[in-house]
């Protein structure tokens, strides 16, 4: 019995009566649903289209996610989370009661608390607090749903970024974008369903780990777009090669790959390569047009900050993200980064000199993100586009090096906008010094992922892929939808 017929037998018989009984107690239908998922993946690999559009589990409120990763982890104590008590106690040791239940290198209380130097105001009908580092974004206060009780695991960038994107602490798990592409397929056959944007000359910290497909078929991996007018290397035909020659060569290559794939039906890399060749051929026309700003009005370019040197590179990423969202790309992952910033200020990782670091990075992202929200709203796209502002962790109210802040996975702020979330709402909070999330309000990465999937019409408990005999899902064995965030 070959692999395909064996799977047919197992699915049709439900692994026997025992399998039927067990499946009733497993999320998403248990082993039968898992076998069906594996069988569907195999069918796709042997002749179907793995990127064909698929129906969600229930009606979706969002059709696109724009995932804004603030690389390096900003101090939300200096952006959104106003703490008068921290100002009052600045220069003193950390009261032991604030460190209860967590382990830090400051347990002895030697490190002094550092107050924010920012000026703070409440904005909009929601009365959300913003520091003077974010004047443009503050104007959008009533469009945002704040999560002020975010928590995570790990306090090193590589591990926490991995968890932020994949839910795992080790390489090998699919990113959230890969899961979404696997679950829903593509809305535009001429563009990748999952695109990664960054404005540095090098890949973000962790590289492909940030957008990998993990144990899912390789075709669901994200596609990074480089800065500039040529987002993908070698997309254009070589000199003297005409389009008909290219098409004939691809058709021959596809036939050879399909013949080879028949001998190795579980080789997802081969299928992914075949799909990528065809997609690259179609993208020769669609990708340059998708990133071409020439037809955008001067007012739109100014909205994103393309008229200023400090905001232009990140503004171009977000204008590109909006254009990709318009064209049906499902998951757009945007990683913040430098313009001409050097040394310790390449990202938000401000252990030292936080005033200089954060003043630069706030200016880089403030106007472009506000412009993105205004633009989406004006075009009627914010209702079904979910914008997520996220980071690998937050920052402490103290610093071991004197004039910065250290890593804080115990309580920090993230936010969402559009896509059916409750605008002008704040969920949870941190203690008076901004050390730990208030008990009972914590939102872990798994909960954030479950909520994003929910807005796309996906139940994280039913989104299952069979791998090495285990029914895997995006939130591992954790996660709950934060219903309070949903409009």
N, C-alpha and C positions, 0 to 999 in steps of 0.2 A: 504494500500500500504506500503510495508516494505521499509527500508532505501535504499536498493540496487535498487529496481524497481523505487522508487521515483527519485533517481539520474539518472537512465536511461531515465526516462520521461523528466527530466529537460534538460539533455544534448541533447536528440534527438529533443526536441522542441525549444531549444535555449532560454528557459525561455520566449517563445512567441516572437511576433514581436518586442515588446518593448526591450526585452533582446538582440535581434539581433542588434537593433539600438544602444543601449548603448555600446555593446561589441566593436563596430567599433572605439570607442573613448578611449578605455582602453589599456594600454601597454600589449603586449603578448596575445591579443585576448579577454581580459576582462573577464566577468563572465563566458562565455562558456569555455575558456581555464582553468579558475579556477575550474569550475565544473568538467572538464575532469581530472584535476590534483587530485582533491579530489576523484573522482571515481577510478582513477588509483591506488591511495594509498589504497582505500578500497578493490579493486580487489586483490592487493598484499597481504593484510592482510587476505584475505579469501581463499587463495589457490595458488596465484602466488608467484614469488620469488622477493621480494622487492630489492634484491641486484643484480639482473640480469643486465648484461651490457646494457647500453642504448646509443643510438646515440646522439651526440651533435647537436646543432642547425646548425652549419656550420663546415667545416673542421678545426680541431684543430692544433695549432702549438706546444702545450705542452700536455703531457699525465700524468705528475706527477708534483706535487708542493712540494718543501721542504721549509717549513715556519720556518725561524730562528728567534725566539723571543729572543731579548736581554733583559732579565728580569731586571727590576729596572730602565731602561732607561739610556743608556750611553750619555755622552756629545759628540755630534758630532762636537762641536766646538773644541774639543781636538783630534778628529780622522780624519775627512774629510773636515771640513769647515774652511779653513784658513782665518782669519780676521786680517790683518795688523793694521786696525784702532783700533781694540780692544787692541792690544799690545800698540799702541800709547797713548790711553786714559786710560789705566789701572791705578787704584788708584783714579780716579775722579768719580764724581757723574754721574748718567745716564741722558743724555740730554732728556728733556721732549718730544722732537719730536719723539723719538724712542718708546715712550710708548703710542702714540696717537692711540685711538681706542681699547685699551686693559685695563683690570683692574688687577692690581697687588698690592701686599702688599708693594711694593717699590715706590709707586706713589710719595712720598715726596722727592725722589732723595737722600735719606740718604745713601743707600747702594752703595758701591764702585764697579766699574767694575774690573774684575779679568782677567788678560791676561793668555793665555795658556803658559805653560813652555816648550812645546814640540818643537822639531826641525822639520821643514816642508820641503818637496820636492815634485816636480811634477814628475809623473811617466807615462811611456808608451807613445804611439803616441797621446793619448787623452789628456795628460798633467794633469791628475787628481791629486789633492792635497791629500797627506796622511801624517799623523804625524809619528814620529819614533816609536809610539806604535804599528803600524801595518806593519812591514817590509815585512812579507810574503804575506799578502793580497795586498799590493801595487804592487807586481809582477803581479797580475791579473787585474790591472787597466783597461786594454782594453777589458775585458770581462764583465765589470759592466755597468749598466745603473743607474746613480744616480738620485734620486728624492730629490733635495735640498730645496724644498719648501713644505715639508710635514706639514700638520696642523691637529689638532684634537679638540675634545671638552673634557673639564674636565681636572683637574690637580691633581687628586688623582689616585694612582696606580690601585686600584680595578676597578674604573669606566672606566678609560682609557684603561686598559687591556681588559675589557669586550667589549668596543667599537672596539678595535683593532681586536678582534676575531669574534665578532658577528654583529658589526655595531650598537648595541643598548647600551643604558645607564642604562638599568635595566635587571635583570635576566629574562630568558624565551625565548630569541631569539636563533635560531640555529647559530652555528658557521659556518664560511666559509667552513670548511672541511665537516660539515654535509650537507650543501647545495650541495656541489660538489658530495658527495656520493649519495644523493637523485637524483641529475640530471643525473649522469652517471653510477651509480651502481658500481659493483666491476669488476676489471680485473683479479682477482685471487680468486677463490672460497675457497681457503685454507688459506687465510690470510685476516685480516680486510682491508677494503678499506681506512680506516682513522685511522692512528696510531699516538700516542703522545709519545714522548721520553723526559725524563728528567733525570739528573744525581744526584739529591739530594735524601736523604733518605725519604723525605716527598714530598707530592704533591706541585706543584707550587702554588703561591699566587692565591687564587680564586678557586682552586681545579677543580671540574668537570665543573664549569661554563666556563672554557677555552675550553672544547671540547663537550659541551652538544648538544643534538639534538633540544632542545627547543620545539616548537609546531609541528615540524616534527615528524613522527613516530619514536619511540625510537630506532629502529634498526639502525638508521643513526648516532647514537652517536659515538664519537671517542673511540678507545681502547688504554688506557695507557699501555706502556711497562715499567716495572721497570728496573733499572740498573742491570747488572749482567747476568749470563747464564740462569736464570729462569725468563724470562720477565713477565710471567703471573702466578699469584698465583693459586695453586691447578690444574694446567694444566695436570699433570701426574696422572696416575691411582694410587689409594691407594694400599698399599701393599696387595698382594694375590688376587687382582682383575684383571682378565685377560681381554684382549681386547674384546672377544666375549660377555662376561657378560656385559661390559660397553655398547656395541652396542645394545644389547637386552634391557637394562634398558632405554637407550635413545629413542629407538623406541617406547617403551611402554609410556614413558613420553610424547613423541610427539603426540601419538594418544590421550592421555588424554587431553593434552593442546588444540589440534585441536577441540575436542569435546566441551571443555569449551569455546573455542574461537567462536564457532558457536553461542553461546548464547550472546556473547559480541563482536560483529564484529568491534567495534571501539576501543577496548583495544589494543593499540599499544605496551604496555609494555609486554603483554603476547606473542605476535608475536615475539618481540625482544628477549625475553627469550628463546623461542624455537629455533630461528635462532642462538643465542649465544651458546646454548648447542651443536648443530651440528657443528658450526664453531670451538668450542673448541676441539671437538673430532678430527676434521681434522687437527687442529693446533698442536696436540700432536707430529706430525712428522715435520710439516712445520715450526713452530715457532722456535724451537731450532736450526734448520738448518739455518734459516734466520739470526740469531744473532750469529752464530758460526764463529769466525774469524780464526779458525785453518788452513783453506785452503787458506787464504790470504797470499801473499808473504810478506817477511820481509820488502821489499822496500815499499809496500803499507802501511803496519802498520806504518813505519817510516814517510811516507808522511802525515799521519793524526796525528802524534805526539804521537803514542802509546809507544814510547821508552822514553818518559819523564814524570815524575810524574805530573807536572803541567798541561800538555796538554792531558794526557791519558784519563781521564774520559769523557771529551767533545769530544775528538777524536773518542772514541768508539761509542758515539752517532751518529756522522756523518758518520762513516763507516757503522754502522748499518742502517742509513738512506739510504745510497747508495745501500746496499744490498736489502732493502725493495723496493726501487724504481726499481731495476732490476727485482724484482718479481711481479711488477704490482700494488703495493700499490699506490693509487691515491693522497693522501694528507698525508704528514708526517710533523708533527708539533714538532719542537725541541725547548725546553725551556732551555736557558743557566742557569747555576747555579754554586754552589761552588764545589771545590774539598775538601780541608781540611780547607777552609777559614771560619773564625768565625766572630761573632759579626756584626758590621756595613758593613762588606765587603762581605756578603753572596750573594749580587747581585750588579748591577751597580748603586744603589741608593746612590750617593755620595754627600750628603749635606755637609759633612765634609771630609777633608783629601782626596781630589779627586786624588792627585798624587799616594798615596798608593793604593787606591781602583782601579783606572783605570789601573794602571800598572799591577796589578794582573789579572784583568778580561780580559784585552787586550791580555795578554800572554796566557790565557786559550783558547781564541777563535781564535786568529790570524792564527796560523799554521794549526789547523784542518779545518777551513773554506777554506783557500787557498788550502789545500790538497784535500778537497771535490771538488772544482772547477777543479783542475788539473786532478783528477781521473775521474770525469764525462766527461771531455773533451777528455781524452785519450781513454776512452771506447766508444766514440761516443754518449754519453748519454746527453750531455749538450744541444744539439739542441732541444730535446723534454722534458727536465726536467727544470722547472722554479724554481730557487732558489730566495727566498725573504728574505732580511735582514731587520727586522722591530723591532720597540719598541713602547711602549705605548705613549711616547712623547719624547721630547728632553730636553735640559738643558739650563738655562739662562747664560748670560755672567756675572752674579753677584751671590752673595750668602749672605743670611742673617746670616749665621754662620761663615763666614770668609774665609774658605779655601776649599770650595766645590762649587757646583752649584745647583740651585733650578729647579723646574719643568717648562718646557716650551712647551705648546701646540700650540704656534703661528708660529713656524718655526724651522724645524729640518731636518735631512737627513735620508733617507732610500735608499736601492738600490735593484735592481733585476739583475739576470744574467740568460742567457740561455733561453729556451722556447720561442724563437722568438722575444725577446726584442732587442732593438738597442744597441749593445755592444759599449762601449767607449763613451757613450752619457751622458750628464748632463742636467737634466730638472730643470728649475727654479733656485731659490736661495733665500737667506735672505739678510736683510739690512747689512750695514757695521759692525754692532756690533753683528749680529746673533740673533736678538730679534724676528723679524717678517718676514714671507715669503713675497717676492715681490708680490705686487698686480697683479692679473691676471694670476699668475703661480701656485697658491695654489693647492695642491693635498690632499684632505681629505681621510680619511679611506674608505669612500664609493667609491671614485674614484679608489683607490688602489684595492679594491675588484672587482669592475667592470672590471678593466684591467686584473687582474688575471683570472677571469671567461672568458673573451674574448679570452685569450690565450689557454684556454681549449675548445674553440669552443662553449661557452655559452653566450647568450645574457642576461644580467642581467635584462632587461626589460621583457623578455619572460619567465624567470625562476620564476614561480608563484606557490604558494600553498595556497589553500583556508583555512582560519582559522577564526572561529567565524564571518563568514559573510564578512571577509575582504580578499582581494587578496594580500597576502604577498609576498615580494620578498627580496633577500639577501641585497639589498642596501636601504631598507625601501622605501622612496620616493625620494631618492637623487641619486647621482652618475653619473659619465660619464667615458667612456673609454679614457685614456690619449693616444691619437693616436700618439703623438710625440715619445712615448717610444717604439713603435712597429717597428720592422725592416721591 
